């Protein structure tokens, strides 16, 4: 039997290692891949707006300044995304760790978003949630709440197993509104892949801000850019993406 060349051996290893990252990539990713359970089911598929709303929290890789103490703090971002339209129904930025009141605030914003600022142009006003882009509507007749406030009552919210999401504050509120809570599977980021992709895109934008720190490098976390990016206050805004 002829001994394969070194290039052939590397090609065989690369084929066996596809999707696993055994020989390349950070150790954190290898550990996450090894902990994945078998996946007998497929991904969620929504057929209408509000059928599934994905909620998740991520620590932002950028420092901010606390408005009261003036100290540098880390910030968490919590969002709610509609799986059908990929619309961001609500978001909240909080200094430190996210609590159940922050999750409830994001859910409340999805139900009753803020009024559109009066100084926004007509092109910047999002239509009523679920309306197709090809629908022709007279712009002068869309300045009412049902068109300018894209609120929606979720049927099911998909959350992780964090204490803020499974707290009595959030579960009792969802039960009163008739919203089902579906915890995502452990070590299965694909259950909320649109949210993970949104967080990745946001992190690419944050890299241009002062105060950015690398997500996986401990040395970079200790040596951020010279000044933090912004004053950090607990806030929420309504937005959307096509």
N, C-alpha and C positions, 0 to 999 in steps of 0.2 A: 504494500500500500504506500502510495506516495505521500510524503509529509507535506501538509499544506504550508503555504508561505505565511509570513508574518501578517501581511495585509489581509489574507483570507481569514486568518484567525481573529484579527480585530473586527472584521466585518461580521463574523459569526457571533462574537461577543456583543457587538452592537445590536444585532437582531434579537438576541436573547434578552438584552437589557432594555429594549424599547418600552418606554412608558414607566420604567422603574427607577432610573437614575442611580443604579447600584454603584457605578464607578465614577460618576460625575455629579456635580451639584452639591449644595450644602447638606450638612448632616441633618438639619431640621426637616428638610424635604424628604430625605430617606426614611427618617423615623415616621413621618406622617404617612408615607406610602406603605410602609410595613404594617402599620396599624389599621389599614383599611380592611373592613370586613367584606365578605363576599356580597356581591350586589345582584340578587336575583330579580330585582325590579328595575324598571326603566326610570326616566326622568319624568317630572311633572309636566303635564301638558294642559294649558288653559285654553278655553274656547270662548271666553267672554271676559270683559273687564270686571275686576273684583273677585273673580273666582278664587284666585290665590294671590295673596299679598306677602311678599318676602320681607322679613325684618331682620336686621343684623346690625352689629356694632363693631367698629374697628378702631384701634388706637392710631391716631395720625402720627406720621413720622416727621413731625415739625413741632418746635417749641412755640409757646405763646406766653404772654405776660398777663398775670392776674391783675384785674383792674384795681383791686383794693390794696394788696400787699406789694405789688410791683415785682413779684418773683416770677421766675420762669416755671412754667407748668406744662405738663402734657395734656392733651385733649383727646376726647373720644367723640366719634361721629356715629350717630344712630340714624338709620334711614328706613323708610318703608317704600318698597317698589312693587308696582303691579306687574305680575308675571306676564300677563297678556300683552300689554302695550309698552312695557318697560318704562312706564312713567314714574317719576319720583313723586310719591304722594305726600311725603313729609320727611323732614330731617331735623336733627337737633345736635348742636355742638356743645359739649359740656366739659369743663375743666376737671381733671381727675377721672374717676371711674363713673360709669353709667349706673344709674339707679332706676328703680321701678317707676318713679315719677317721670323720668325722662322718656322711658318707653311708652308710658301712657300718653305723654304729651305728643309724641310722634304719631301715635294712633289717632289721637284727637284731631291733629292737623290733617290727617288723611280724610277724616269724616267732615271736618269743617275748616278748610284752609283759610288763610288770611285774605283780606280783600286785595285786589290788584292795585298797586300804587297809581295814583291819578296822573303822575307824570310819565307813565309808560305809554309808548305809542301803541296803536292798534295792532301792528304786526307782532308786538311783544306779548300780547295777551293770549294765553293758551285757551283753546276752545274747551267746551264741556267734555269731561273725560269719557272716552269711548267713541267720540265722533270721528269719522274718517277724515283724512286730510283732503280728500277730493270733494267733500261736500261743500257746495257753494252757499254761503250765508251772507246776508247784507251786513257789513261791518257796523253800520249805524244801529242795528237792532240786536247786537250781541253784548251791549253794555249792561247786562243784568246778571244777577248772581249765578243763575244756572249755566251761563256761558263763561263767565270770568272766574268762577271758583270751581275748580275741578275736583270736588269732593265725591267720595264714593264709600259705600258701606261694604267692607270686605266680607266675603263668605267664610274664608279660611285664611288664617295668618300662619305662615311657616316661620318658626323661630328655632333658636338653638337651645341648649340645655342650661343656659346661664340663669342664675338666681333672679336677675332683674326681669327676665321674660316669664318665668314660671312662678312669680310671686303672687300672693293673694290679691294684691292691688290690680295687677294686669288680668289675671284669670277671672276675677269676679266682674271686672268691667266688661270683658269679652262675653261672659255668660249673660250679663244683663242686656247686651246689644245683640245677642244671638250669633256671635262670631265663634267659629270653631278654631281651636289652637292645635296645630300639628307640629310637634317637635321634629326637627330634622334628624336624620340618622347621624350617629357619632362617627367622626372621621370621614364624613362624606360631603366635602365642599361642593360637589356637583348638584346637591339638592338645592343650593342657592347660588348656582353658577352666575346668573346675571348680576347679582349683588357683588360677588367676588370680582367680576370683571369691572364693575363700576368703581370699586375701591382701588383696583389696580390702575385704572385710568386716572383717577383722582390723585394717586400717589405720584404718577408721572408729572402731573401739573404742579404738585407741591415741591418738586425738586428745584423749581426755579425760585422759590421763596427763601429769604433769609431765615435761619433757624432750622433748616431741614437737617434731619439726621438719617443715617442709613438704617434700613429696617432690620438687618441681620448682623451688622458689625458692632460689637460692643465698644471698640475703640472709637468708632465714628459717633456712637451715641454720647460719649463723654466729651467729644470735641465738635459740637455743632457749629454752624456758621456764626459769625460774630454777634449778630443781634437777632432776637426772635422776630417772628413774622408779623404778629398783630396782637392787639389786646383781645383777651379771650373772655367772653361772657356767654352765659347760657342763652342760646337763641335758637330759633327755628324759623325756616322759611319754606314756602311752597315753590317747587320748581318741577320741571319735566324735561324729558329728552326724547327725541324722536326715535 
